């Protein structure tokens, strides 16, 4: 072993000793804050977003900003757990992309609560059996998740955050030769994301829709000559070999998840606000809905229409805008919007995902 390598390792050891002391000092300060807050919210999303943003801005490399974000997410997760581990409900079972999104946002120290449906995620958080819920709301390939939008309209829960998860689909199977696969299990959204690959490589295999990709992986782990489309987290959990990686038709395939909870989130300085609204039945009504946003210089990042359950050919519009509802421009636009709309519900303001 060269002297140079030995000297570098000794420096690393000293830095590790210093890091450990500093991490424990940080944890102790987090505990003090927890004692001061008492029964207040354990998680302050706006504060955590500010920490992540500041650390990425201060990052001089060679670590990538994404790596710095992951490190600090875990540090905050472990510090937060000293007060009380967060329970996070998600669409289960274990091994779904929803679980991956929950870990990406809340870290490994959170306690996952797998649910059998999006409805159950909402009910679990509404009943306080979990602190937060993680629900898919849209995919870059397949579009909006209608059930999530419907429940956001009905539920008293608020949107507390968002997660953008890059989704890489894999073909999982115990079959050594994929040409022998007779049946493929997966969630309908995943089938839609992998149509071209399936048509090319498994054109004759039966496609069976499941409630989740993890459930699909479980079946593929038990049945010969079958496969599942799921993520690598499901492959590891259910011990099914990955036969093909990144089989999604669009390599930029991304699913957006929303964090739901019983909490109003303060401004972080880089926020997004989600709304649901409907227009009165008169000519130009939809134009009138958007006019207050343009008038006050509020940028709209999403507009999604959804049939209303209140009447034939009536629609609810789901809108995302830049800024927090407490911001001067946003507050003025919302005040005017409530005068022009037949119905307005602010679903929540929250830190925008980086």
C-alpha positions in Angstrom: 0.0 0.0 0.0 1.5 3.4 -1.0 2.1 6.1 1.6 -0.2 8.4 -0.4 -3.2 6.1 -0.1 -2.5 5.6 3.6 -2.4 9.3 4.2 -5.7 9.8 2.4 -7.3 7.0 4.4 -6.1 8.6 7.7 -7.6 11.9 6.6 -10.9 10.2 5.8 -10.9 8.6 9.2 -10.5 12.0 10.9 -13.2 13.5 8.7 -15.5 10.6 9.6 -14.9 11.2 13.3 -15.7 14.9 12.8 -18.8 14.1 10.8 -20.2 11.8 13.4 -19.8 14.4 16.1 -21.5 17.0 14.0 -24.3 14.7 13.0 -25.0 14.0 16.6 -24.9 17.7 17.5 -27.4 18.3 14.7 -29.6 15.5 16.0 -29.5 16.9 19.6 -30.6 20.3 18.3 -33.4 18.7 16.3 -34.5 17.1 19.6 -34.5 20.4 21.4 -36.7 21.9 18.6 -39.0 18.9 19.0 -39.3 19.6 22.8 -40.1 23.2 22.2 -42.8 22.4 19.6 -44.4 19.9 22.0 -47.6 18.6 20.3 -47.0 20.6 17.2 -46.3 19.1 13.8 -43.2 16.9 13.7 -42.6 17.7 10.0 -42.3 21.2 8.7 -42.2 20.6 4.9 -41.2 24.2 4.1 -38.3 24.1 6.5 -37.0 20.8 5.1 -37.3 22.2 1.5 -35.3 25.3 2.5 -32.6 23.1 4.0 -32.3 21.0 0.8 -32.3 24.0 -1.4 -29.6 25.8 0.6 -27.4 22.7 0.7 -27.7 22.2 -3.1 -26.9 25.9 -3.7 -23.8 25.6 -1.4 -22.7 22.4 -3.0 -19.3 22.8 -4.7 -18.9 19.1 -5.8 -17.7 16.6 -6.6 -21.0 15.2 -5.2 -23.9 15.9 -7.5 -26.8 18.0 -6.2 -29.1 14.9 -6.4 -26.7 13.0 -4.1 -26.5 15.9 -1.6 -30.3 16.0 -1.6 -30.5 12.3 -0.9 -28.0 12.5 1.9 -29.7 15.4 3.7 -33.1 13.7 3.3 -31.8 10.7 5.2 -30.1 12.9 7.8 -33.4 14.8 8.4 -35.3 11.5 8.4 -33.1 10.0 11.1 -33.2 13.2 13.2 -37.0 13.5 12.8 -37.4 9.9 14.0 -35.8 10.8 17.3 -39.0 12.8 18.0 -41.4 10.3 16.6 -41.2 8.1 13.4 -43.5 9.4 10.7 -46.2 6.9 9.5 -46.7 7.3 5.7 -49.5 5.5 3.9 -49.0 4.5 0.3 -50.5 2.3 -2.4 -49.1 -1.1 -1.5 -48.2 -3.8 -1.1 -44.5 -3.5 -0.4 -42.4 -3.0 -3.5 -44.5 -0.4 -5.4 -43.4 2.8 -7.0 -45.6 4.5 -4.4 -43.4 3.1 -1.6 -40.3 4.3 -3.5 -41.8 7.8 -3.7 -42.5 7.7 0.1 -38.9 6.7 0.8 -37.5 9.3 -1.6 -39.5 12.0 0.3 -39.4 10.9 3.9 -36.3 8.7 4.1 -35.7 5.3 5.5 -36.6 6.2 9.1 -40.2 6.7 8.2 -42.7 3.8 8.8 -44.5 2.7 5.6 -48.2 1.8 5.9 -49.1 -0.2 2.7 -52.7 0.2 1.6 -54.8 -1.8 -0.9 -56.2 1.2 -2.8 -55.8 5.0 -3.2 -59.1 5.3 -1.3 -57.6 3.5 1.7 -54.6 5.8 1.6 -57.0 8.8 2.0 -59.0 7.0 4.8 -55.9 6.0 6.7 -54.6 9.6 6.8 -58.1 11.1 7.5 -58.4 8.7 10.5 -54.9 9.7 11.8 -53.7 6.1 11.5 -50.9 7.7 9.4 -49.3 11.1 9.5 -49.2 11.5 5.7 -50.2 9.7 2.5 -48.4 9.3 -0.8 -50.7 9.1 -3.8 -49.9 9.1 -7.6 -51.6 12.0 -9.5 -50.2 11.9 -13.0 -47.7 10.1 -15.3 -45.8 11.8 -18.1 -46.8 9.0 -20.5 -50.3 8.0 -19.3 -51.7 11.2 -17.9 -53.8 11.9 -14.8 -54.8 9.4 -12.2 -58.5 10.1 -12.0 -59.2 8.5 -8.7 -56.7 10.7 -6.9 -58.3 13.8 -8.4 -61.8 12.7 -7.4 -60.7 12.1 -3.8 -58.8 15.4 -3.5 -62.1 17.1 -4.4 -64.0 15.2 -1.7 -61.5 14.9 1.1 -60.7 17.4 3.9 -57.0 16.5 3.5 -54.6 19.0 2.1 -51.7 18.6 -0.4 -48.5 19.1 1.6 -45.9 18.3 -1.0 -45.0 16.6 -4.3 -42.5 14.0 -5.5 -41.3 13.5 -9.0 -40.2 9.9 -9.4 -38.4 8.7 -12.5 -40.0 5.4 -13.3 -37.9 2.7 -14.8 -39.9 -0.4 -15.6 -38.3 -3.9 -15.6 -39.5 -7.3 -16.8 -39.4 -9.8 -13.9 -39.6 -13.5 -14.4 -38.2 -16.8 -13.3 -38.3 -17.9 -16.9 -34.8 -18.2 -18.3 -36.0 -17.5 -21.8 -38.5 -14.6 -22.2 -39.8 -16.2 -25.4 -41.4 -18.9 -23.3 -43.4 -16.4 -21.2 -47.2 -16.9 -21.6 -48.6 -14.3 -19.3 -47.5 -10.8 -18.1 -49.0 -9.2 -14.9 -48.8 -5.5 -14.2 -50.8 -2.3 -13.3 -52.7 -0.8 -16.3 -50.5 2.3 -16.1 -47.4 0.3 -16.5 -48.8 -1.6 -19.5 -49.5 1.7 -21.1 -45.9 2.9 -20.4 -44.4 -0.3 -22.0 -46.7 -1.0 -25.0 -44.0 -0.8 -27.7 -41.6 -3.0 -25.9 -44.3 -5.6 -25.2 -45.5 -5.5 -28.8 -42.0 -6.1 -30.0 -40.7 -8.7 -27.5 -43.8 -10.4 -26.1 -46.5 -9.9 -28.7 -48.4 -13.1 -27.9 -48.2 -13.1 -24.1 -51.5 -12.5 -22.3 -51.6 -9.2 -20.4 -53.4 -9.3 -17.0 -54.0 -6.1 -15.2 -53.4 -6.0 -11.4 -54.1 -3.5 -8.6 -50.3 -2.8 -8.2 -47.0 -3.8 -9.7 -45.9 -5.4 -6.4 -48.9 -7.7 -6.6 -47.9 -8.5 -10.1 -44.3 -9.4 -9.0 -45.7 -11.6 -6.2 -47.7 -13.7 -8.8 -44.7 -13.9 -11.1 -42.6 -15.2 -8.2 -45.0 -18.1 -7.7 -46.1 -19.0 -11.2 -44.0 -20.5 -14.0 -43.9 -19.1 -17.5 -45.2 -15.7 -16.2 -43.7 -12.3 -15.8 -44.4 -9.0 -14.2 -43.7 -5.4 -15.1 -42.5 -3.6 -12.0 -39.6 -1.7 -10.5 -36.3 -3.2 -9.2 -37.5 -2.6 -5.7 -40.2 -5.2 -6.3 -37.7 -7.6 -7.9 -35.6 -7.5 -4.8 -38.4 -7.8 -2.3 -40.1 -10.8 -4.1 -36.9 -12.4 -5.3 -37.8 -12.4 -9.0 -34.9 -12.1 -11.4 -34.8 -9.0 -13.7 -34.9 -10.3 -17.3 -35.0 -6.8 -19.0 -34.3 -3.3 -17.6 -35.7 0.1 -18.7 -38.4 -1.3 -20.9 -40.5 1.9 -20.7 -41.2 3.4 -24.1 -40.1 6.9 -22.9 -36.8 7.0 -21.0 -38.0 10.3 -19.4 -41.0 8.4 -17.9 -41.9 10.2 -14.7 -44.7 9.8 -12.2 -45.8 12.8 -10.0 -46.9 11.9 -6.5 -48.7 14.2 -4.0 -48.2 14.1 -0.2 -51.5 14.5 1.6 -52.0 15.3 5.2 -53.9 17.4 7.8 -51.5 20.3 7.7 -51.3 23.8 6.2 -47.8 24.3 4.9 -46.1 27.7 5.2 -44.2 29.3 2.4 -40.8 27.9 1.5 -39.9 30.6 -1.0 -40.3 28.2 -4.0 -43.8 26.9 -3.9 -46.8 25.6 -5.9 -50.5 25.8 -5.2 -53.1 23.3 -6.4 -56.7 24.3 -7.0 -60.0 22.7 -8.1 -62.6 24.9 -9.6 -65.7 24.8 -11.9 -67.1 27.5 -14.2 -70.7 28.7 -14.2 -72.7 27.7 -17.2 -72.4 30.7 -19.4 -70.4 31.7 -22.6 -66.8 32.6 -21.9 -66.9 31.2 -18.3 -63.7 29.2 -18.7 -61.8 32.2 -20.0 -63.1 34.2 -17.0 -61.6 31.6 -14.7 -58.1 32.0 -16.1 -58.2 35.8 -16.4 -57.4 36.6 -12.7 -54.2 34.5 -13.0 -53.0 36.3 -16.1 -54.0 39.7 -14.6 -51.9 39.2 -11.5 -49.0 37.6 -13.3 -49.4 34.1 -11.7 -48.0 31.3 -13.9 -50.2 28.2 -14.4 -48.2 25.0 -14.7 -51.1 22.6 -15.2 -54.7 22.5 -16.3 -56.6 19.3 -16.1 -60.4 18.8 -16.7 -62.4 16.1 -15.0 -66.1 15.3 -15.4 -68.1 16.5 -12.5 -70.4 14.1 -10.7 -73.0 16.8 -10.1 -74.5 16.9 -13.6 -74.2 15.9 -17.3 -71.4 17.6 -19.3 -70.2 19.6 -16.3 -66.5 19.7 -15.5 -64.1 20.4 -12.7 -60.8 22.0 -13.6 -57.7 21.0 -11.6 -55.0 23.8 -11.8 -51.5 24.1 -10.5 -50.0 27.6 -10.2 -46.6 28.9 -9.1 -46.4 30.5 -5.7 -47.9 30.1 -2.3 -51.5 31.1 -1.5 -50.2 33.6 1.0 -48.1 35.4 -1.7 -49.5 38.8 -2.6 -50.0 38.1 -6.3 -51.5 34.6 -5.7 -53.8 35.8 -2.9 -55.1 38.6 -5.1 -55.7 36.2 -8.0 -57.5 33.7 -5.8 -59.8 36.4 -4.4 -60.9 37.4 -7.9 -61.1 33.8 -9.0 -63.6 33.0 -6.2 -65.8 35.8 -7.6 -65.7 34.4 -11.1 -66.0 30.7 -10.4 -69.0 28.6 -9.5 -66.8 26.7 -7.1 -63.1 27.0 -5.9 -61.2 24.7 -3.5 -57.6 25.4 -2.6 -56.2 21.9 -2.4 -53.0 23.1 -0.8 -49.8 25.1 -1.1 -46.5 23.3 -0.8 -42.8 23.3 -1.7 -42.3 22.6 -5.4 -40.3 19.5 -6.2 -36.8 20.3 -7.6 
